[in-house]
Amino acid sequence: MNQDQYRILSKRFDRRDGHKLAAYEADGGYRSLKRAVGELGAPAVREEVKASGLRGRGGAGFPAGVKWGFVPQGAETVYFMVNADESEPGTFKDRLLLDYDPHAVIEGSAISSFAVGAKLCVIYIRGEFGWLVDRVQKAVDEAYAAGYLGPGAFGGAYELEMIVHKGAGAYICGEETGLINSVTGQKGQPNIKPPFPAVSGFLGKPTIVNNVETVAAVPWILEHGAAAYRRFGTEKSPGTKLFSVSGPVRRPGVHEIPLGLPFREFFTDWLGGMADGEELKAVIMGGSSVPVLTAAEAMETALDYESLAAAGTMLGSGGMIIIPARCDMVELIQVLMHFYWDESCGQCTPCREGTGWLHRIVKRLRRGEGAPEDLALLERVCDGMAGLTICPLADAAVMPMRSFLQRFRPEFEALAAGRRATEPDSRWAREIRS
C-alpha cells in the first residue's frame, strides 16, 4: 500500500522549511482562503465542509460543518477559537501540525472563521508548548505581512484578527468552555451546558471552538472538494486521521491513515509490529481517557469511530498507546489515575473526590495493603462519578478504570489477595509518565 497517498495533513512534516510562508505558498497555500473569500462565500464554504463529513478531531468526533451551523443566523459578533491545548496523555499529533505546518492551521482557521462570520480568531496553545507559541506567532506575523490577515486583507473584503494565546498549563482547558473561560482571564473551569458556546461563548457571544487537526483539513477540502475527501475513510467516518503512536513498536510516532483501516494492518504494515523481544498485551486506541482493549480485541477491529465504539472503546484524539506483555496493568492505571486526580479542576465533588479515591485505592493495592473488597469499592466509586459532573473529566477517569478492571481483573485480584500477577516494571512506568 502506498501510504503517501493519504498524506493530506502530514505532507510537509518531513520538510525542513515546511513551516515557512514561502514553502507553504509554493504548495498552493492560502489559495483556498482566497477562493473562499473572493469566490465561494461563507454559506458555500459551510456546505462544502458539511458535505465532506469532516468530524472534530479533538476527541468528540462531532461533524464540523454541522457545529458551524449552530451559530444563530444574523449574529453580529461571532468568535472562532482553535483548541491547541493538547494535554491528553498519549496524544501528540497537534504539536506536529503547529511545528511543521503552522500555515495550514492558520489558513484553516481563517477559512473556518470566515465560514461562521467571525472577525476575531484565537489560537489557544497549551502553556507547556513555549516553542510552539513562538513558531505559530512567527507564522501569524508572516500571514499579516502577506495580507492574508488584518486590516486591508483581501481589499477589505474579509479582515480577520488572529491572536496566539498561551494557556496556563491545565488539562481541563482542553474542554471548550474551560478554554473560553481561560481566555477571558477566569479560572479554566468548564460551564454547565446549555447554553452552548455556539450560542453564548466568549464575552457572551456565539463562539465556535475547533481542534487543530480539524481546521488543518479545511484548506485541502476546499481545494479538492468534499467528494475527494470522502474517497478516504468510511461513509460515516470519512477522511484521514492522525494517530499518535507510543510504546515498543518498530515505528512509533505520528501516522496519517485513512479512517476504517483495520488495526491489524496498521499494526503490521505501518508500525512494523512489536520491537524485538516484545509481545502485545493491550492497546489504548484514542488517548488515556478511552477504554483499553486486549490484544485480541484490538486485532479484530478497525480504526474508525463506529468500529471502535462497537468494540467497546473510542477513537478519541487518536492517541494510541501500545502496551507490552511486560507491563503491570495495575501500575499503569495508577499512573493514569494520578494524572486525572492531579488535573481535576475541583469544581464538581464527584470528580474532585472520586479521582482521588480511585488513585488512593489503586495505590493501596500496589503497596500490598489492599483487600478483595477494594475491587467492588473501585466500581462503586466509578458509579458515583460517571455522568454526574459538568464536564467529561470524571468520565475520562472512569472509562479506563472500569475497562482495566474488566479486562485485566486477575492482576487486581492477585494484588488484593496479597500476591502479584506480574512483576512490576518501573521502567515502563517511567515511559508512560514521560
N, C-alpha and C positions, 0 to 999 in steps of 0.2 A: 504494500500500500504506500502510495506517495503521500507522506504526511505533510509535505509543504503545501499541498493544495488547500489545506484547512487553515492556513496562517492568515487569518483576517486581522486579528488583534496583535499578533506576535511577529509580524513580518519584519519589523525593524529592531527586534530585540538583539540581534547579533551585529548591528551596525554601530560602529564607534561614534558616528556623527548623527545617529538617528534622532537624537534629542534636539537637534538644531533646526531652526526655521528653514534654512536653505535646503537641507536634506528632505524635510517634510514637503516643502513646496515642489521639489523636483519629483516627488512621488505623486503629485496631484493634490497635495494638501491644501485645504481651505477652498478647494473647488466646490465642494458640496455646500459649504456655508454661503458662498457667492450665489450658487444656484437657488438655495433656499430663499434667500432674501430678494434676489433680483428676478426670479422666475416663478418659483412654486407658490410661495406664500405660506403662512402658518397653517391653515387648515389642511392643505395638501401634504405638508410635512407630517402633521399628526396622523393623517390617514395612511401614509406610506409606512411609518413606523408601526402603526397598529396592524397593518396588513402583514408585516414581516413576522409578527408573532414574537418579537423580542421581549424576553422576560427579564425582570430585575435580577441582576447577578450578585446582589449583596447577600442573598440567602432566602428571601421570601418567595422569589420567583413569580411575582405579580406582573402581568403584561404592562410594559412601559407605556405604550400608546393609550391603553385604557386608563392608566393612572393619570396621564396628562389631561384626559378628558374630564376629570373630576373638578378641574378649575372652573368656577362659575363663569358662565358666559357674560361678557361685558365687564369683567372685573378691571378696575382702573389700574390697580397696583398688584403685580404678581412678582414673586421672588423664586429663584431657582438655586438649589444648593446641591453640591456634589459631595457625596459621602466618601471621603478618603480616610476615614478613621478605622483603618484595617487593624483590628485587635483580636480577632478570633484565633485562638491557638490552632496552628496547623495551616493557616491561610497567609499566603504571601504573594498573591498574584497582582494585586492593585499596585503595590510598590514598584513592580517592574514596568507597568504602564507609565507611572509617573516619572520613573527614572529614565527609561529608554525611549519613550514615545509621548512626552508631555503634550505636544501639539495636537495629537489625536484626541486626548482628553479635553483640551481647550476647545478645539473645533466642535467636538461632540457636545460639549457643554453649551457652546454658543448657539448651535443649531437647536438644541433642546430648549434653551431659554427663549429663543425666537418662537418656537412652536407653541409655547404656553403664554407668550406675551410678557415675559419678564424683562426688565431693564437692568436688573442687578443680579449677578451670579456670584455665589460664594463657593470656593473650593475649600472644604474643611479637611485639613490634613492632620493625621494623628500626631500628637505632640512629640513622640519619640523620633519621628521621621524628620529630624532637623535638616539633613542634607537634601531631602526631597522638597521641603518648603523652599529652599534656595533654588533648586533645579526648576521647579514649577514657576516660581516668581520670575526667574530669568526668561522663561518661555512666554509668560504672560506679557512681560515687558516687550519682547520681540513682536508679539502679536499686536500690541498697541502701536509700536513704531511702524509696523507694516500697514496699519489702517484697518485691521480686522476687528478691533475693539475701540471703545471710547468715542469721544466727540468727533463728529465728521465721518465716522465709519460708513462706508457704502453710500457716500454722498448724503449722509444724514438719514438714509432710509431705515437703518437699524443701528442705534448707538447703545451698545451694551457695556456696562461697567462690570469688571471682574475683579474680585478680591480673593487673595490667598490668605486663609485664616488658619493659624496654628492652634490645634486643640490643646487640651490640658492633660492629655495622657490618661484618659479614663475609658475603659471598655464600654461603659454604659452610653457614652456619647455616640456610639455607632447606631443606637436607636434614634430614629429620625426626630422625635420631639425632644429627646435629650440633647441631640446635636443642635437643634434650633435654640434651645434654652442656653446652651453654652455660647453660641454666637452672640446672643444678646447680653452676655455677662452674668447670667444667672447660674445657679448650680446646674451641672449637667445631669439633670434628673428628668425622666420621662413624664409626660402628661397623660391624663385619662383621655381616651378617645371614645365617642366624638367630643368636640369637633376634630376632624382630621386636618392635618396640615394643608391639604389641597384646598380647604375652605377657610381655615383660620390657622395660620402658622406664624412665621416671623413677623413681629410687630402687629400681630392680629390680621395679617393679610394672607391671601392664598399663596401657598408655598409648596413647590414640588422638590422632593429630595430623591436623587437617583445615585446609584453606586458608580464608581469609576469605570468598571468594566462595561456597565450598561451604556453610558454615554459614549465610550470609546468605539462602540459598534455602530453608532448612528451615522457617521460620515460614510462608511462603506455601504450601508443600506441605502442611503440617498444616491450614492454614485452608481450602484449596480442594480438597485431595485429590490423590492420585497420578495419577488419570485426567486431571484438569485440567492437571497439569504435563506429562503426556505428549502433550497436544494440540499442544504446541510441539515442534519438533525432529523427529528421525527415530526409528525404532524402537530402534536401538542407541545413538543419541546424543540422548536426549530433553532437552527444556527449552530454556532460553535461555542465552546466554553473553555475557559482557562482553568486547569486543575493544578493546584499546588501540591506536589507530592514530596513527602518527607518519610524517612525511615530507610532501612537497609535494603534498598533495591539497587540495581546496577545503574539506573539513570534517573535519580531524583531530580526535582526542580519543577519548573512551570511548563506544562504541556498544553497546547491548544488542540482540542479534539472535537469531532462532530458529536453532538448530543445523540444518545442512543447507541454509542459504541459499546459492545459487550465488555464488561470488566475483564474477562479472561483474555481477550485480545489486547486490551490496553496494557494489562499487566505483563503479558508475554512479549508483545511486539514493540510497544512504546517504552516500557520501563525496563525491559530486559530480564524480568524475573528478579528473584531474590539474589542478594550478594552471596558470594561463596560462603558456605558453611551456615547459611541462614535458612529457616523454614517459616513459611507464612502461617500465622496463627489467627489474625483478625485484621479487620480494616475499618477505620473510621473514614467514611466516604466524604463528608461535607464540612469538616471542621469539628472542633471538640464538643459542640453542643448537640450533635446528632447521635442517634443510637448506633452502637457498634455492631458490626456483622462478623460472624465467624468466617474463616477462610472458605469453607464450603458454601456458605450463603453468598458470599461476595462473588464467587466464581460462576454463580448461576444467574446473576443479574446484569442489567445494562445501566449505563451511565446517563440517565435522563430523569426528569422529575417524577414521572409516573412509575417507571420501573423500580426506582429506589423506594418510593412510597409503598409499592406493593410488597417489597422485600422487608418492610418494617423500619426503614430509615428515611433519610432525606438527602437531597443533593446539596442543600445549604449553600455555602460560599465556595464549594469545591476544594476545601482544604483536606486533602486525602492523607491520612496517617497510616502507613504500613507498619503493622505490629508483628514482630518476630516471635517465634516459639519461646525464646528465652525470656520474654517479658512476663513479669509478675503483674497480672491484671489488677490486683488489689492495690499494689503500689502505684500503678498508672492512674487508677481512679482517684486515689488520694491526692495525687498531683493536680488533677483536674478540679477536684472539689475545693482544694485550697485556692485555686485561681478564682472560681466563682464566688467563694466566700470573700476573698480579698477585693473583688471588683463590684460586689453588690453596693448600690448607692445607699442602701439603708432606708429607703423611703417606705417600703412595704414590709410589714412584720414577717409574713411567711418567707420572704426571700432573705431578709436581714438575719433572722434567727435560723431559718431552715438550712441555708447553705452552711452556716457554722456548725449546725448539728451533724449534717452529713459528713463534713470534714472530720469532726472530732470522733464520730463513731468509727469511721474507717481507720483513722489513725490509732484508735484504741485497739482495733482488731490487729493491726500490724505490730503493735507493741506487745502482743500476746496477752492482753488484758480483757479480751472480748469474751462473749458468751453466745450460744446459739440463738438466744432471743434477740440479739443485736440485728440479725438479718431481718426479722419482722419489724424491728424498730426503724430500720432504714426505709422499709417500704411504707410504713405509716407516716414518716416524715415527708416522703415524696408525695403521698396522698394529700398532705396538708399544704403543699406548695403549688402543685400543678394547676394552672389556670386561675390562680387566686391573686394575681398581682397585676400592677398597672402595665408592666412591660414583660417580655418573654424571658428575662434573665433567670427567673426561678425555674421555668420550664427548661432552659438551656442547661441547668444543673441536673434536673430530674431525669431528662431523657437519657443521657449517658449512664447515670447511676442505675436506673431501672434496667437498662439493657445489659450492663455489665453483670448485675445480679442474676438476670435471667439466663444469659448465655454462658457465663463462667462461674456459676454458683458453687461448684465444688471447691474452687480456690477460696471463696469466702467461708464455706463450711469448714474447710480444713483449718483456717485461722481461728474460727470461732470455737473449734474443738481443741485448740491448743497445739496444732501442728501446722506445718507449711505444705501447701500443694506444690509450690515451685520455690526454687532458691531465689532470693532477691537479687536483682541485678542493678546496683546503684548506678552503673554507667548508663544504662538505658534511662533511668530516671533523670539523670543529668541531661541526656539528649532531649528528652521531652520538655524539661524546664527551659532549655535554651531555645 
